Amino acid sequence: MRKRVLALVLTALITTTQFSVVQASTADSSASQSNLQEVLKENQPIIENTNQSQTQLDNSQQSTGAETPAEGTGGEVGQPQPEEPQPTEPEAPVEESPVETPIEEIPIKTTVTKTITPEAQTVNLKVNIETKGIVQFYVVSQIKEATIEVKDANGNVIVNHSGIVGQKYDSGYILSELKFLQPGTYYFSFSTQETSGNFDLYVGHRDAENDEVEPNDSFETAQNVELNSKEFNGFLTETDITDTYKFQLSKKSIVDINVESSIYGANVEILDSNKKVVFSNQIKEGRSYAPVTAVNSALLNEGTYYFRVTNAYPGKEYGTYKFKLGNRYFTNISSDGWITLEDGRKSYYDAATKNLKVGWLLSGSKYYYFDSQGIMKTGLQQINGAYYYLDGNGIMKTEWVRLNNTWYFFGPSGAAKEGWLRSGTSWYYIGSNGESYKGLKTIGGKIYYFNKDSIMQTGWINEGGTWYYFESSGAAKVNQWLLQGKTWYYLGEQGKMYTGPKTIGGKNYWFNNSGDMQTGWKLIEGHWYYFGDNGAARMSEWALVGKTWYFFNENGIMATGAWEIDGKVYYFNEGGAMQTGWKSIEGDWYYFNQGGDLRTGWLYYGGHWYYLAPNMVTSGIYTIDGTNYKFRGDGTWDEHAIIKR
């Protein structure tokens, strides 16, 4: 019987119940219990001071305080907002004068600008040609007299001009020279007696198998042109670079002229049936073998017209061009230049340039914008990297605009600018396209909430069934404790309020459906847990509740039955209370000391001796340490009994 009871106790000692809801502590429970044993005095379990844990919780919940968006000026918020300029026509780039260095190497297919000064009237440059091909040297300058030379690595002269050959182009002169060159290093020099001035040098290159520079044939003059997406190629010859094409308009039209050319400075012209020039423009950005597209528009009545490209300068010059004509019919042109197309779209005819307006137009006090085809734009538009809003009449809008139930904000220049905005007592955040934020948004690593009117919110917010708390700055509390009144809450990742069982900082907590942190006894899925005043569940430790001792395993579950703790055996009733004194367990009697640990060996109790092995021995003679003893049925030792050997 003693062996059976002992086996029962030992079996109960190793029985544990897993915590199926609250995350188990990863700490070594035996180590925790050993620490407890060190502080026991006279077998009395001692609970550590819970006031310290509460103090830690009080400190941990204190936040550093989120930043409040600083007020700016002029309605803009965040950092001070510089005043944005009104949209204007693009200005010509300012030429910079680089520092001169001897024999500076320049890349091909790139324009470089060099400056002549009294101290440096000769500029030396070099260029590396990696593959054989046709190489073209373009020089554009205001300097009228200069010597230009190109030599190979052995000093052989490849190009030599004394004086800049060419006709005046804008405010300067132009020289172009094509050569078939083998791979190698070539040296370019520009010398002049003048003491000031600039020149642009462009070195073009096209791979070629032979030294044929350009074909010399041309298109027949007055070839008919079909409008709307018809393309023609023409070649400028050495002696005559004028090609003419004829086209017919059945209605008054806006004729779009798309010219792609390698010719720098040639004229694009349209002539009427009397051969009178009604439109003229110059190819200003063409570069040999790196052509660009120039789009122009002419306003023409019905009739016969001729399109041609003419030489802007005499001399041995070569070049190619490709053009495409397209027309758009219009129904009306007003006295102030506005044109209404047949499809209802609008353009603007600039009488000064005799061309359709492209880019920004200031008419009265209102701004309009026209695309590269001269069509007036409406709606939300991205222009030069910034967003603008142009209403149905094409007028650029500023400040608040409501589009599809969403508010947009545009600054005084009309451009949207990302950042905080304060309007009245409300805060908003404007995206890069002018759209004001709504809902949950992360800004600068912090989470904010904006309602349906885009106003930043503070306090408790329920979004999609989840509660969040936003401080007075608008930033959500994230991974922080919040004390309101006498109730603690915890806002976890993404600022979501915790409910149910949660592990925070290695400790288990319980929050009800309202997010309130719970303390005291809680029955969870059939197991009892105890949460201290600081909300942390007791795990792998003793707890004195009232005048009763309890023990909680590594998962926080209250112990019942027999348990071995730090090498000693304890017994807890069904209510979890630690037992002391005599206890009958499955028909056998055991004795637990005042400290709750199981007593073994001799026990003097109530004026009688008992022997516990570990259950109380009864009714018989037992040999203990080599001596026979007789025990009565109630377990008391019969010291007067005569035992025959």
Beta strands, then each sheet from edge to edge (+ up, - down):
strand 1: 104-105
strand 2: 111-116
strand 3: 122-129
strand 4: 133-141
strand 5: 147-152
strand 6: 157-162
strand 7: 173-181
strand 8: 184-191
strand 9: 197-207
strand 10: 223-224
strand 11: 230-236
strand 12: 243-249
strand 13: 253-261
strand 14: 267-272
strand 15: 277-282
strand 16: 292-300
strand 17: 303-310
strand 18: 319-333
strand 19: 338-341
strand 20: 346-350
strand 21: 355-356
strand 22: 359-363
strand 23: 366-370
strand 24: 379-383
strand 25: 386-390
strand 26: 399-403
strand 27: 406-410
strand 28: 419-423
strand 29: 426-430
strand 30: 439-443
strand 31: 446-450
strand 32: 459-463
strand 33: 466-470
strand 34: 480-484
strand 35: 487-491
strand 36: 500-504
strand 37: 507-511
strand 38: 520-524
strand 39: 527-531
strand 40: 541-545
strand 41: 548-552
strand 42: 561-565
strand 43: 568-572
strand 44: 581-585
strand 45: 588-592
strand 46: 601-605
strand 47: 608-612
strand 48: 620-624
strand 49: 627-631
sheet 1: 1+ 3+ 8- 5+ 6-
sheet 2: 2+ 9- 4+ 7-
sheet 3: 10+ 12+ 17- 14+ 15-
sheet 4: 11+ 18- 13+ 16-
sheet 5: 11+ 18- 19+ 20- 21+
sheet 6: 22+ 23-
sheet 7: 24+ 25-
sheet 8: 26+ 27-
sheet 9: 28+ 29-
sheet 10: 30+ 31-
sheet 11: 32+ 33-
sheet 12: 34+ 35-
sheet 13: 36+ 37-
sheet 14: 38+ 39-
sheet 15: 40+ 41-
sheet 16: 42+ 43-
sheet 17: 44+ 45-
sheet 18: 46+ 47-
sheet 19: 48+ 49-
end
